[in-house]
């Protein structure tokens, strides 16, 4: 036990720095705050969309974060709406692999 205590004293600045860096991320992503909000909502689907949009906007402000991965299980059509409402693209169009661009273009013509 003495070894652990000695190690933590020697590395206390490193641990403090790591805590300061991770604290903001952990507080923003803590699932219990959003779970309570979601359970109390009248329209849970719309509230889930709002929570996702808010999280994306908060994550965007964290230094070192380059993007997010949005998934909507069996509601894939909602992803485009969520990304559009969040404003994370700033007017840019989303990137898409060439294989999917051709598929998307052929579907939009029908």
FISE-566797 format. One record per atom (N, C-alpha, C, O, CB): residue number from 1; residue in three letters; atom name; z, x, y. Coordinates in nm, 3 decimals. Each point is the difference from the previous one (the first is absolute). Glycine has a CB too. Layout:
<nodes>
(NUM; ALA; CA; (Z; X; Y))
...
</nodes>
This chain:
<nodes>
(1; UNK; N; (0.000; 0.081; -0.119))
(1; UNK; CA; (0.000; -0.081; 0.119))
(1; UNK; C; (0.000; 0.086; 0.126))
(1; UNK; O; (-0.058; -0.038; 0.102))
(1; UNK; CB; (0.178; -0.141; -0.228))
(2; UNK; N; (-0.056; 0.292; 0.118))
(2; UNK; CA; (0.004; 0.090; 0.114))
(2; UNK; C; (-0.140; 0.048; 0.038))
(2; UNK; O; (-0.029; 0.019; 0.118))
(2; UNK; CB; (0.260; 0.053; -0.187))
(3; UNK; N; (-0.316; -0.053; -0.031))
(3; UNK; CA; (-0.137; 0.048; 0.024))
(3; UNK; C; (-0.078; -0.104; 0.081))
(3; UNK; O; (-0.074; 0.035; 0.092))
(3; UNK; CB; (0.080; 0.099; -0.308))
(4; UNK; N; (0.009; -0.260; 0.182))
(4; UNK; CA; (-0.069; -0.106; 0.073))
(4; UNK; C; (0.048; -0.007; 0.144))
(4; UNK; O; (-0.080; -0.012; 0.092))
(4; UNK; CB; (0.052; -0.118; -0.305))
(5; UNK; N; (0.157; 0.139; 0.231))
(5; UNK; CA; (0.056; -0.004; 0.134))
(5; UNK; C; (-0.048; 0.119; 0.082))
(5; UNK; O; (-0.036; -0.016; 0.117))
(5; UNK; CB; (0.237; -0.104; -0.206))
(6; UNK; N; (-0.202; 0.236; 0.031))
(6; UNK; CA; (-0.045; 0.119; 0.070))
(6; UNK; C; (-0.149; -0.012; 0.036))
(6; UNK; O; (-0.040; 0.036; 0.110))
(6; UNK; CB; (0.214; 0.102; -0.231))
(7; UNK; N; (-0.255; -0.189; 0.028))
(7; UNK; CA; (-0.142; -0.018; 0.027))
(7; UNK; C; (-0.021; -0.098; 0.115))
(7; UNK; O; (-0.083; 0.025; 0.087))
(7; UNK; CB; (0.032; 0.025; -0.328))
(8; UNK; N; (0.123; -0.161; 0.242))
(8; UNK; CA; (-0.018; -0.099; 0.106))
(8; UNK; C; (0.043; 0.053; 0.136))
(8; UNK; O; (-0.060; -0.037; 0.102))
(8; UNK; CB; (0.095; -0.142; -0.271))
(9; UNK; N; (0.067; 0.263; 0.172))
(9; UNK; CA; (0.041; 0.061; 0.127))
(9; UNK; C; (-0.106; 0.098; 0.049))
(9; UNK; O; (-0.034; 0.001; 0.118))
(9; UNK; CB; (0.276; -0.028; -0.183))
(10; UNK; N; (-0.294; 0.107; -0.025))
(10; UNK; CA; (-0.102; 0.098; 0.038))
(10; UNK; C; (-0.130; -0.066; 0.046))
(10; UNK; O; (-0.071; 0.055; 0.084))
(10; UNK; CB; (0.172; 0.103; -0.247))
(11; UNK; N; (-0.130; -0.274; 0.109))
(11; UNK; CA; (-0.127; -0.066; 0.031))
(11; UNK; C; (0.020; -0.127; 0.084))
(11; UNK; O; (-0.085; -0.089; -0.002))
(11; UNK; CB; (-0.007; 0.180; -0.211))
(12; UNK; N; (0.200; -0.099; 0.284))
(12; UNK; CA; (0.030; -0.122; 0.075))
(12; UNK; C; (-0.103; -0.029; 0.109))
(12; UNK; O; (-0.032; -0.116; 0.024))
(12; UNK; CB; (0.273; 0.156; -0.070))
(13; UNK; N; (-0.294; 0.062; 0.110))
(13; UNK; CA; (-0.103; -0.023; 0.104))
(13; UNK; C; (-0.126; -0.056; -0.063))
(13; UNK; O; (-0.062; -0.091; 0.056))
(13; UNK; CB; (0.156; 0.278; 0.083))
(14; UNK; N; (-0.133; -0.135; -0.253))
(14; UNK; CA; (-0.117; -0.051; -0.070))
(14; UNK; C; (0.020; -0.147; -0.040))
(14; UNK; O; (-0.089; -0.083; 0.018))
(14; UNK; CB; (0.038; 0.315; -0.102))
(15; UNK; N; (0.168; -0.262; 0.031))
(15; UNK; CA; (0.029; -0.138; -0.041))
(15; UNK; C; (0.003; -0.094; 0.120))
(15; UNK; O; (-0.048; -0.113; -0.009))
(15; UNK; CB; (0.178; 0.201; -0.186))
(16; UNK; N; (-0.074; -0.043; 0.304))
(16; UNK; CA; (0.004; -0.082; 0.122))
(16; UNK; C; (-0.140; -0.027; 0.052))
(16; UNK; O; (-0.031; -0.112; 0.040))
(16; UNK; CB; (0.255; 0.208; 0.015))
(17; UNK; N; (-0.309; 0.006; -0.055))
(17; UNK; CA; (-0.137; -0.017; 0.046))
(17; UNK; C; (-0.076; -0.096; -0.090))
(17; UNK; O; (-0.072; -0.087; 0.048))
(17; UNK; CB; (0.076; 0.319; 0.047))
(18; UNK; N; (0.011; -0.217; -0.224))
(18; UNK; CA; (-0.066; -0.089; -0.095))
(18; UNK; C; (0.047; -0.144; 0.020))
(18; UNK; O; (-0.081; -0.093; -0.005))
(18; UNK; CB; (0.062; 0.281; -0.160))
(19; UNK; N; (0.146; -0.206; 0.189))
(19; UNK; CA; (0.053; -0.134; 0.023))
(19; UNK; C; (-0.059; -0.060; 0.127))
(19; UNK; O; (-0.039; -0.117; 0.001))
(19; UNK; CB; (0.251; 0.181; -0.118))
(20; UNK; N; (-0.218; 0.014; 0.224))
(20; UNK; CA; (-0.054; -0.050; 0.126))
(20; UNK; C; (-0.147; -0.040; -0.013))
(20; UNK; O; (-0.043; -0.099; 0.058))
(20; UNK; CB; (0.206; 0.244; 0.065))
(21; UNK; N; (-0.238; -0.068; -0.198))
(21; UNK; CA; (-0.142; -0.031; -0.019))
(21; UNK; C; (-0.017; -0.127; -0.083))
(21; UNK; O; (-0.084; -0.084; 0.034))
(21; UNK; CB; (0.029; 0.329; -0.018))
(22; UNK; N; (0.131; -0.259; -0.121))
(22; UNK; CA; (-0.017; -0.112; -0.091))
(22; UNK; C; (0.071; -0.127; 0.044))
(22; UNK; O; (-0.034; -0.109; -0.047))
(22; UNK; CB; (0.011; 0.275; -0.132))
(23; UNK; N; (0.119; -0.155; 0.267))
(23; UNK; CA; (0.079; -0.116; 0.039))
(23; UNK; C; (-0.087; -0.112; 0.058))
(23; UNK; O; (0.016; -0.116; -0.039))
(23; UNK; CB; (0.176; 0.269; 0.082))
(24; UNK; N; (-0.281; -0.120; 0.048))
(24; UNK; CA; (-0.084; -0.102; 0.063))
(24; UNK; C; (-0.089; -0.069; -0.102))
(24; UNK; O; (-0.016; -0.123; 0.003))
(24; UNK; CB; (0.020; 0.254; 0.208))
(25; UNK; N; (-0.062; -0.055; -0.300))
(25; UNK; CA; (-0.088; -0.058; -0.102))
(25; UNK; C; (0.079; -0.091; -0.094))
(25; UNK; O; (-0.044; -0.111; -0.029))
(25; UNK; CB; (-0.105; 0.313; 0.042))
(26; UNK; N; (0.262; -0.156; -0.059))
(26; UNK; CA; (0.079; -0.080; -0.093))
(26; UNK; C; (0.052; -0.128; 0.064))
(26; UNK; O; (0.002; -0.105; -0.065))
(26; UNK; CB; (0.063; 0.314; -0.052))
(27; UNK; N; (-0.025; -0.203; 0.242))
(27; UNK; CA; (0.049; -0.120; 0.067))
(27; UNK; C; (-0.112; -0.102; 0.021))
(27; UNK; O; (0.022; -0.120; -0.014))
(27; UNK; CB; (0.151; 0.258; 0.128))
(28; UNK; N; (-0.293; -0.090; -0.082))
(28; UNK; CA; (-0.111; -0.092; 0.022))
(28; UNK; C; (-0.050; -0.063; -0.129))
(28; UNK; O; (-0.047; -0.114; 0.000))
(28; UNK; CB; (-0.018; 0.249; 0.198))
(29; UNK; N; (0.074; -0.062; -0.307))
(29; UNK; CA; (-0.055; -0.050; -0.125))
(29; UNK; C; (0.104; -0.063; -0.092))
(29; UNK; O; (-0.033; -0.039; -0.112))
(29; UNK; CB; (-0.139; 0.214; 0.133))
(30; UNK; N; (0.294; -0.186; 0.023))
(30; UNK; CA; (0.105; -0.053; -0.086))
(30; UNK; C; (-0.033; -0.143; -0.040))
(30; UNK; O; (-0.012; -0.087; 0.086))
(30; UNK; CB; (0.183; 0.236; 0.025))
(31; UNK; N; (-0.187; -0.174; -0.240))
(31; UNK; CA; (-0.049; -0.132; -0.044))
(31; UNK; C; (0.099; -0.114; 0.016))
(31; UNK; O; (-0.042; -0.116; 0.005))
(31; UNK; CB; (-0.096; 0.239; -0.163))
(32; UNK; N; (0.267; -0.096; 0.165))
(32; UNK; CA; (0.097; -0.111; 0.008))
(32; UNK; C; (-0.012; -0.077; 0.131))
(32; UNK; O; (0.020; -0.122; 0.001))
(32; UNK; CB; (0.133; 0.253; -0.147))
(33; UNK; N; (-0.184; -0.062; 0.255))
(33; UNK; CA; (-0.012; -0.070; 0.129))
(33; UNK; C; (-0.117; -0.098; -0.005))
(33; UNK; O; (0.011; -0.113; 0.047))
(33; UNK; CB; (0.087; 0.312; 0.074))
(34; UNK; N; (-0.209; -0.156; -0.177))
(34; UNK; CA; (-0.117; -0.086; -0.005))
(34; UNK; C; (0.013; -0.108; -0.107))
(34; UNK; O; (-0.054; -0.109; 0.016))
(34; UNK; CB; (-0.083; 0.299; 0.066))
(35; UNK; N; (0.208; -0.162; -0.190))
(35; UNK; CA; (0.018; -0.099; -0.105))
(35; UNK; C; (0.079; -0.120; 0.052))
(35; UNK; O; (-0.036; -0.114; -0.029))
(35; UNK; CB; (0.028; 0.297; -0.144))
(36; UNK; N; (0.114; -0.158; 0.247))
(36; UNK; CA; (0.080; -0.110; 0.056))
(36; UNK; C; (-0.083; -0.082; 0.097))
(36; UNK; O; (0.010; -0.123; 0.002))
(36; UNK; CB; (0.198; 0.260; -0.029))
(37; UNK; N; (-0.288; -0.071; 0.106))
(37; UNK; CA; (-0.086; -0.070; 0.096))
(37; UNK; C; (-0.105; -0.084; -0.072))
(37; UNK; O; (-0.030; -0.111; 0.042))
(37; UNK; CB; (0.066; 0.296; 0.124))
(38; UNK; N; (-0.092; -0.131; -0.274))
(38; UNK; CA; (-0.104; -0.070; -0.074))
(38; UNK; C; (0.055; -0.121; -0.073))
(38; UNK; O; (-0.064; -0.106; -0.002))
(38; UNK; CB; (-0.057; 0.322; -0.024))
(39; UNK; N; (0.239; -0.203; -0.033))
(39; UNK; CA; (0.058; -0.112; -0.074))
(39; UNK; C; (0.036; -0.117; 0.090))
(39; UNK; O; (-0.002; -0.115; -0.044))
(39; UNK; CB; (0.089; 0.278; -0.121))
(40; UNK; N; (-0.053; -0.136; 0.290))
(40; UNK; CA; (0.038; -0.106; 0.092))
(40; UNK; C; (-0.116; -0.066; 0.072))
(40; UNK; O; (0.020; -0.094; 0.076))
(40; UNK; CB; (0.190; 0.214; -0.047))
(41; UNK; N; (-0.331; -0.072; -0.052))
(41; UNK; CA; (-0.117; -0.051; 0.072))
(41; UNK; C; (-0.049; -0.132; -0.059))
(41; UNK; O; (0.011; -0.024; -0.121))
(41; UNK; CB; (-0.074; 0.258; 0.178))
(42; UNK; N; (0.009; -0.319; 0.029))
(42; UNK; CA; (-0.058; -0.126; -0.045))
(42; UNK; C; (-0.133; 0.028; -0.070))
(42; UNK; O; (-0.023; -0.048; -0.111))
(42; UNK; CB; (0.136; -0.078; 0.300))
(43; UNK; N; (-0.201; 0.203; -0.124))
(43; UNK; CA; (-0.129; 0.039; -0.058))
(43; UNK; C; (0.011; 0.147; -0.041))
(43; UNK; O; (-0.022; 0.089; 0.081))
(43; UNK; CB; (-0.108; -0.258; 0.061))
(44; UNK; N; (0.164; 0.192; -0.269))
(44; UNK; CA; (0.026; 0.137; -0.046))
(44; UNK; C; (-0.124; 0.087; 0.002))
(44; UNK; O; (0.009; 0.120; 0.025))
(44; UNK; CB; (0.173; -0.210; -0.166))
(45; UNK; N; (-0.298; 0.033; 0.114))
(45; UNK; CA; (-0.123; 0.079; 0.002))
(45; UNK; C; (-0.028; 0.052; 0.141))
(45; UNK; O; (-0.030; 0.118; 0.017))
(45; UNK; CB; (-0.061; -0.254; -0.209))
(46; UNK; N; (0.102; 0.051; 0.291))
(46; UNK; CA; (-0.024; 0.042; 0.138))
(46; UNK; C; (0.107; 0.099; 0.046))
(46; UNK; O; (-0.031; 0.095; 0.072))
(46; UNK; CB; (-0.079; -0.316; -0.024))
(47; UNK; N; (0.233; 0.200; -0.088))
(47; UNK; CA; (0.108; 0.092; 0.036))
(47; UNK; C; (-0.023; 0.136; -0.065))
(47; UNK; O; (0.027; 0.104; 0.061))
(47; UNK; CB; (0.134; -0.297; -0.038))
(48; UNK; N; (-0.210; 0.195; -0.147))
(48; UNK; CA; (-0.033; 0.125; -0.066))
(48; UNK; C; (-0.110; 0.076; 0.073))
(48; UNK; O; (0.005; 0.122; 0.011))
(48; UNK; CB; (0.063; -0.224; -0.227))
(49; UNK; N; (-0.166; 0.030; 0.265))
(49; UNK; CA; (-0.107; 0.061; 0.079))
(49; UNK; C; (0.057; 0.061; 0.127))
(49; UNK; O; (-0.035; 0.112; 0.037))
(49; UNK; CB; (-0.132; -0.276; -0.130))
(50; UNK; N; (0.254; 0.090; 0.161))
(50; UNK; CA; (0.061; 0.051; 0.124))
(50; UNK; C; (0.084; 0.125; -0.027))
(50; UNK; O; (-0.004; 0.095; 0.079))
(50; UNK; CB; (0.007; -0.329; 0.013))
(51; UNK; N; (0.073; 0.235; -0.200))
(51; UNK; CA; (0.081; 0.117; -0.035))
(51; UNK; C; (-0.091; 0.120; -0.026))
(51; UNK; O; (0.028; 0.111; 0.046))
(51; UNK; CB; (0.150; -0.260; -0.145))
(52; UNK; N; (-0.287; 0.127; 0.026))
(52; UNK; CA; (-0.094; 0.108; -0.029))
(52; UNK; C; (-0.061; 0.056; 0.128))
(52; UNK; O; (-0.011; 0.122; 0.015))
(52; UNK; CB; (-0.040; -0.227; -0.237))
(53; UNK; N; (0.012; 0.019; 0.313))
(53; UNK; CA; (-0.058; 0.043; 0.127))
(53; UNK; C; (0.101; 0.081; 0.081))
(53; UNK; O; (-0.034; 0.105; 0.054))
(53; UNK; CB; (-0.115; -0.308; -0.052))
(54; UNK; N; (0.272; 0.155; 0.004))
(54; UNK; CA; (0.104; 0.073; 0.074))
(54; UNK; C; (0.027; 0.136; -0.062))
(54; UNK; O; (0.016; 0.099; 0.072))
(54; UNK; CB; (0.085; -0.317; -0.006))
(55; UNK; N; (-0.095; 0.224; -0.198))
(55; UNK; CA; (0.023; 0.128; -0.068))
(55; UNK; C; (-0.114; 0.098; 0.028))
(55; UNK; O; (0.024; 0.118; 0.026))
(55; UNK; CB; (0.105; -0.237; -0.206))
(56; UNK; N; (-0.251; 0.070; 0.176))
(56; UNK; CA; (-0.115; 0.088; 0.028))
(56; UNK; C; (0.008; 0.056; 0.142))
(56; UNK; O; (-0.029; 0.117; 0.022))
(56; UNK; CB; (-0.110; -0.249; -0.184))
(57; UNK; N; (0.177; 0.048; 0.257))
(57; UNK; CA; (0.010; 0.046; 0.138))
(57; UNK; C; (0.114; 0.099; 0.018))
(57; UNK; O; (-0.013; 0.096; 0.076))
(57; UNK; CB; (-0.081; -0.314; 0.000))
(58; UNK; N; (0.205; 0.198; -0.145))
(58; UNK; CA; (0.113; 0.093; 0.008))
(58; UNK; C; (-0.032; 0.132; -0.068))
(58; UNK; O; (0.033; 0.106; 0.052))
(58; UNK; CB; (0.124; -0.300; -0.046))
(59; UNK; N; (-0.221; 0.188; -0.122))
(59; UNK; CA; (-0.036; 0.121; -0.073))
(59; UNK; C; (-0.099; 0.083; 0.080))
(59; UNK; O; (0.003; 0.123; -0.004))
(59; UNK; CB; (0.038; -0.241; -0.214))
(60; UNK; N; (-0.128; 0.051; 0.289))
(60; UNK; CA; (-0.102; 0.068; 0.082))
(60; UNK; C; (0.062; 0.093; 0.104))
(60; UNK; O; (-0.060; 0.101; 0.036))
(60; UNK; CB; (-0.090; -0.297; -0.071))
(61; UNK; N; (0.269; 0.163; 0.082))
(61; UNK; CA; (0.067; 0.077; 0.104))
(61; UNK; C; (0.073; 0.123; -0.054))
(61; UNK; O; (0.045; 0.082; 0.079))
(61; UNK; CB; (-0.022; -0.292; 0.048))
(62; UNK; N; (-0.011; 0.224; -0.256))
(62; UNK; CA; (0.072; 0.113; -0.060))
(62; UNK; C; (-0.091; 0.122; -0.003))
(62; UNK; O; (-0.112; -0.007; -0.051))
(62; UNK; CB; (0.254; -0.150; -0.089))
(63; UNK; N; (-0.096; 0.268; 0.193))
(63; UNK; CA; (-0.078; 0.123; -0.001))
(63; UNK; C; (-0.022; 0.046; -0.144))
(63; UNK; O; (0.091; -0.005; -0.083))
(63; UNK; CB; (0.002; 0.070; 0.309))
(64; UNK; N; (-0.214; -0.019; -0.254))
(64; UNK; CA; (-0.031; 0.052; -0.132))
(64; UNK; C; (-0.055; -0.103; -0.097))
(64; UNK; O; (-0.044; 0.036; -0.109))
(64; UNK; CB; (0.219; 0.128; 0.148))
(65; UNK; N; (-0.173; -0.292; -0.003))
(65; UNK; CA; (-0.054; -0.104; -0.087))
(65; UNK; C; (-0.143; -0.028; 0.044))
(65; UNK; O; (-0.026; -0.031; 0.116))
(65; UNK; CB; (0.257; -0.072; -0.154))
(66; UNK; N; (-0.324; 0.115; -0.057))
(66; UNK; CA; (-0.142; -0.014; 0.034))
(66; UNK; C; (-0.058; -0.136; -0.038))
(66; UNK; O; (-0.111; -0.032; 0.041))
(66; UNK; CB; (0.091; 0.277; -0.071))
(67; UNK; N; (0.092; -0.326; -0.045))
(67; UNK; CA; (-0.054; -0.129; -0.039))
(67; UNK; C; (0.091; -0.073; -0.096))
(67; UNK; O; (0.104; 0.051; -0.041))
(67; UNK; CB; (-0.330; 0.040; 0.074))
(68; UNK; N; (0.186; -0.211; -0.068))
(68; UNK; CA; (0.074; -0.082; -0.094))
(68; UNK; C; (-0.097; -0.056; -0.104))
(68; UNK; O; (-0.121; -0.005; 0.023))
(68; UNK; CB; (0.293; -0.055; 0.153))
(69; UNK; N; (-0.119; 0.019; -0.288))
(69; UNK; CA; (-0.079; -0.063; -0.106))
(69; UNK; C; (0.047; -0.144; -0.010))
(69; UNK; O; (0.115; -0.025; -0.034))
(69; UNK; CB; (-0.149; 0.245; -0.094))
(70; UNK; N; (-0.054; -0.314; 0.155))
(70; UNK; CA; (0.036; -0.141; -0.001))
(70; UNK; C; (-0.052; -0.064; -0.128))
(70; UNK; O; (-0.118; 0.011; -0.033))
(70; UNK; CB; (0.113; -0.021; 0.286))
(71; UNK; N; (0.095; -0.056; -0.324))
(71; UNK; CA; (-0.037; -0.071; -0.122))
(71; UNK; C; (0.055; -0.143; 0.009))
(71; UNK; O; (0.113; -0.021; 0.043))
(71; UNK; CB; (-0.114; 0.237; -0.180))
(72; UNK; N; (-0.080; -0.311; 0.096))
(72; UNK; CA; (0.044; -0.140; -0.004))
(72; UNK; C; (-0.038; -0.054; -0.138))
(72; UNK; O; (-0.114; -0.037; -0.023))
(72; UNK; CB; (0.087; 0.005; 0.277))
(73; UNK; N; (0.122; 0.028; -0.342))
(73; UNK; CA; (-0.026; -0.039; -0.139))
(73; UNK; C; (-0.060; -0.139; -0.007))
(73; UNK; O; (0.061; -0.098; 0.043))
(73; UNK; CB; (0.129; 0.242; -0.119))
(74; UNK; N; (-0.310; -0.152; 0.024))
(74; UNK; CA; (-0.077; -0.124; -0.016))
(74; UNK; C; (-0.027; -0.071; 0.132))
(74; UNK; O; (-0.030; -0.120; 0.002))
(74; UNK; CB; (0.129; 0.097; -0.226))
(75; UNK; N; (-0.089; 0.096; 0.334))
(75; UNK; CA; (-0.032; -0.056; 0.132))
(75; UNK; C; (-0.074; 0.106; 0.081))
(75; UNK; O; (0.030; 0.023; 0.118))
(75; UNK; CB; (0.174; -0.175; -0.124))
(76; UNK; N; (-0.301; 0.216; -0.057))
(76; UNK; CA; (-0.070; 0.111; 0.061))
(76; UNK; C; (-0.069; -0.038; 0.130))
(76; UNK; O; (-0.017; 0.084; 0.088))
(76; UNK; CB; (-0.016; 0.010; -0.314))
(77; UNK; N; (-0.006; -0.220; 0.240))
(77; UNK; CA; (-0.066; -0.044; 0.123))
(77; UNK; C; (0.093; 0.007; 0.122))
(77; UNK; O; (-0.046; 0.003; 0.113))
(77; UNK; CB; (-0.099; -0.153; -0.251))
(78; UNK; N; (0.276; 0.155; 0.114))
(78; UNK; CA; (0.097; 0.008; 0.110))
(78; UNK; C; (0.009; 0.140; 0.059))
(78; UNK; O; (0.046; 0.016; 0.113))
(78; UNK; CB; (0.081; -0.199; -0.221))
(79; UNK; N; (-0.170; 0.284; 0.034))
(79; UNK; CA; (0.014; 0.139; 0.046))
(79; UNK; C; (-0.077; 0.022; 0.130))
(79; UNK; O; (0.052; 0.062; 0.093))
(79; UNK; CB; (-0.024; 0.013; -0.331))
(80; UNK; N; (-0.151; -0.124; 0.244))
(80; UNK; CA; (-0.080; 0.017; 0.122))
(80; UNK; C; (0.068; -0.065; 0.120))
(80; UNK; O; (0.002; 0.057; 0.109))
(80; UNK; CB; (-0.212; -0.051; -0.249))
(81; UNK; N; (0.265; -0.125; 0.120))
(81; UNK; CA; (0.070; -0.069; 0.109))
(81; UNK; C; (0.123; 0.078; 0.046))
(81; UNK; O; (0.026; 0.012; 0.120))
(81; UNK; CB; (-0.108; -0.232; -0.211))
(82; UNK; N; (0.157; 0.273; -0.004))
(82; UNK; CA; (0.120; 0.077; 0.033))
(82; UNK; C; (-0.035; 0.125; 0.080))
(82; UNK; O; (0.063; 0.029; 0.101))
(82; UNK; CB; (0.048; -0.114; -0.310))
(83; UNK; N; (-0.213; 0.157; 0.164))
(83; UNK; CA; (-0.040; 0.122; 0.070))
(83; UNK; C; (-0.051; -0.034; 0.140))
(83; UNK; O; (0.031; 0.071; 0.096))
(83; UNK; CB; (-0.089; 0.037; -0.315))
(84; UNK; N; (-0.020; -0.214; 0.230))
(84; UNK; CA; (-0.053; -0.040; 0.132))
(84; UNK; C; (0.113; -0.037; 0.095))
(84; UNK; O; (0.000; 0.043; 0.116))
(84; UNK; CB; (-0.210; -0.124; -0.227))
(85; UNK; N; (0.306; 0.000; 0.065))
(85; UNK; CA; (0.111; -0.044; 0.086))
(85; UNK; C; (0.095; 0.114; 0.037))
(85; UNK; O; (0.062; -0.003; 0.106))
(85; UNK; CB; (-0.079; -0.221; -0.213))
(86; UNK; N; (0.028; 0.324; 0.020))
(86; UNK; CA; (0.093; 0.109; 0.029))
(86; UNK; C; (-0.050; 0.091; 0.112))
(86; UNK; O; (0.080; 0.062; 0.069))
(86; UNK; CB; (-0.006; -0.070; -0.306))
(87; UNK; N; (-0.205; 0.014; 0.255))
(87; UNK; CA; (-0.056; 0.084; 0.107))
(87; UNK; C; (0.000; 0.148; -0.031))
(87; UNK; O; (-0.018; 0.081; 0.091))
(87; UNK; CB; (0.094; -0.252; 0.065))
(88; UNK; N; (-0.057; 0.209; -0.280))
(88; UNK; CA; (0.008; 0.142; -0.034))
(88; UNK; C; (-0.136; 0.070; 0.008))
(88; UNK; O; (-0.005; 0.122; 0.011))
(88; UNK; CB; (0.199; -0.175; -0.157))
(89; UNK; N; (-0.301; -0.022; 0.139))
(89; UNK; CA; (-0.132; 0.062; 0.006))
(89; UNK; C; (-0.047; 0.030; 0.142))
(89; UNK; O; (-0.093; 0.079; 0.018))
(89; UNK; CB; (0.040; -0.198; -0.229))
(90; UNK; N; (0.114; 0.058; 0.311))
(90; UNK; CA; (-0.037; 0.022; 0.140))
(90; UNK; C; (-0.150; -0.018; 0.024))
(90; UNK; O; (-0.062; 0.083; 0.066))
(90; UNK; CB; (0.254; 0.074; -0.046))
(91; UNK; N; (-0.250; -0.262; -0.073))
(91; UNK; CA; (-0.141; -0.026; 0.021))
(91; UNK; C; (-0.094; 0.073; -0.094))
(91; UNK; O; (-0.120; -0.026; 0.001))
(91; UNK; CB; (0.179; -0.014; 0.230))
(92; UNK; N; (-0.007; 0.131; -0.311))
(92; UNK; CA; (-0.085; 0.071; -0.097))
(92; UNK; C; (-0.029; -0.091; -0.117))
(92; UNK; O; (0.073; -0.096; -0.025))
(92; UNK; CB; (0.024; 0.319; 0.094))
(93; UNK; N; (-0.203; -0.192; -0.142))
(93; UNK; CA; (-0.027; -0.075; -0.122))
(93; UNK; C; (0.062; 0.076; -0.117))
(93; UNK; O; (0.005; 0.123; 0.003))
(93; UNK; CB; (-0.221; -0.219; 0.092))
(94; UNK; N; (0.263; 0.026; -0.196))
(94; UNK; CA; (0.063; 0.068; -0.112))
(94; UNK; C; (-0.101; 0.085; -0.077))
(94; UNK; O; (-0.117; -0.036; -0.010))
(94; UNK; CB; (0.284; -0.150; -0.007))
(95; UNK; N; (-0.120; 0.298; -0.036))
(95; UNK; CA; (-0.089; 0.084; -0.080))
(95; UNK; C; (-0.017; -0.062; -0.138))
(95; UNK; O; (0.090; -0.066; -0.052))
(95; UNK; CB; (-0.017; 0.273; 0.179))
(96; UNK; N; (-0.190; -0.185; -0.183))
(96; UNK; CA; (-0.031; -0.061; -0.128))
(96; UNK; C; (-0.092; 0.094; -0.077))
(96; UNK; O; (-0.093; 0.056; 0.059))
(96; UNK; CB; (0.121; -0.290; 0.036))
(97; UNK; N; (-0.005; 0.252; -0.223))
(97; UNK; CA; (-0.091; 0.083; -0.079))
(97; UNK; C; (-0.141; -0.059; 0.001))
(97; UNK; O; (-0.015; -0.122; 0.007))
(97; UNK; CB; (0.207; 0.195; -0.153))
(98; UNK; N; (-0.295; 0.011; 0.140))
(98; UNK; CA; (-0.139; -0.050; 0.005))
(98; UNK; C; (-0.030; -0.104; -0.107))
(98; UNK; O; (-0.077; -0.093; 0.024))
(98; UNK; CB; (0.011; 0.311; 0.069))
(99; UNK; N; (0.126; -0.204; -0.211))
(99; UNK; CA; (-0.026; -0.096; -0.106))
(99; UNK; C; (0.047; -0.140; 0.040))
(99; UNK; O; (-0.066; -0.099; -0.031))
(99; UNK; CB; (0.089; 0.282; -0.139))
(100; UNK; N; (0.089; -0.191; 0.239))
(100; UNK; CA; (0.053; -0.130; 0.041))
(100; UNK; C; (-0.071; -0.054; 0.123))
(100; UNK; O; (-0.011; -0.122; 0.016))
(100; UNK; CB; (0.231; 0.186; -0.110))
(101; UNK; N; (-0.271; 0.024; 0.181))
(101; UNK; CA; (-0.074; -0.047; 0.118))
(101; UNK; C; (-0.121; -0.081; -0.042))
(101; UNK; O; (-0.027; -0.106; 0.057))
(101; UNK; CB; (0.105; 0.305; 0.073))
(102; UNK; N; (-0.151; -0.150; -0.231))
(102; UNK; CA; (-0.118; -0.072; -0.048))
(102; UNK; C; (0.040; -0.134; -0.059))
(102; UNK; O; (-0.068; -0.100; 0.023))
(102; UNK; CB; (-0.047; 0.317; -0.068))
(103; UNK; N; (0.223; -0.221; -0.030))
(103; UNK; CA; (0.048; -0.124; -0.059))
(103; UNK; C; (0.043; -0.097; 0.110))
(103; UNK; O; (-0.032; -0.119; -0.007))
(103; UNK; CB; (0.105; 0.244; -0.199))
(104; UNK; N; (-0.003; -0.076; 0.305))
(104; UNK; CA; (0.049; -0.085; 0.110))
(104; UNK; C; (-0.117; -0.056; 0.079))
(104; UNK; O; (0.000; -0.118; 0.036))
(104; UNK; CB; (0.210; 0.254; -0.022))
(105; UNK; N; (-0.312; -0.053; 0.015))
(105; UNK; CA; (-0.117; -0.045; 0.076))
(105; UNK; C; (-0.076; -0.108; -0.076))
(105; UNK; O; (-0.045; -0.097; 0.061))
(105; UNK; CB; (0.028; 0.323; 0.046))
(106; UNK; N; (0.002; -0.210; -0.239))
(106; UNK; CA; (-0.075; -0.100; -0.077))
(106; UNK; C; (0.075; -0.133; -0.007))
(106; UNK; O; (-0.062; -0.106; -0.003))
(106; UNK; CB; (-0.040; 0.290; -0.133))
(107; UNK; N; (0.235; -0.180; 0.134))
(107; UNK; CA; (0.077; -0.126; -0.003))
(107; UNK; C; (-0.003; -0.070; 0.135))
(107; UNK; O; (-0.002; -0.123; 0.005))
(107; UNK; CB; (0.151; 0.220; -0.180))
(108; UNK; N; (-0.150; -0.022; 0.284))
(108; UNK; CA; (0.003; -0.062; 0.133))
(108; UNK; C; (-0.133; -0.067; 0.032))
(108; UNK; O; (-0.005; -0.088; 0.086))
(108; UNK; CB; (0.171; 0.259; -0.011))
(109; UNK; N; (-0.276; -0.131; -0.143))
(109; UNK; CA; (-0.131; -0.060; 0.026))
(109; UNK; C; (-0.015; -0.135; -0.070))
(109; UNK; O; (-0.085; -0.080; 0.039))
(109; UNK; CB; (-0.011; 0.309; -0.015))
(110; UNK; N; (0.177; -0.254; -0.125))
(110; UNK; CA; (-0.016; -0.125; -0.076))
(110; UNK; C; (0.057; -0.118; 0.072))
(110; UNK; O; (-0.006; -0.112; -0.051))
(110; UNK; CB; (0.015; 0.240; -0.156))
</nodes>
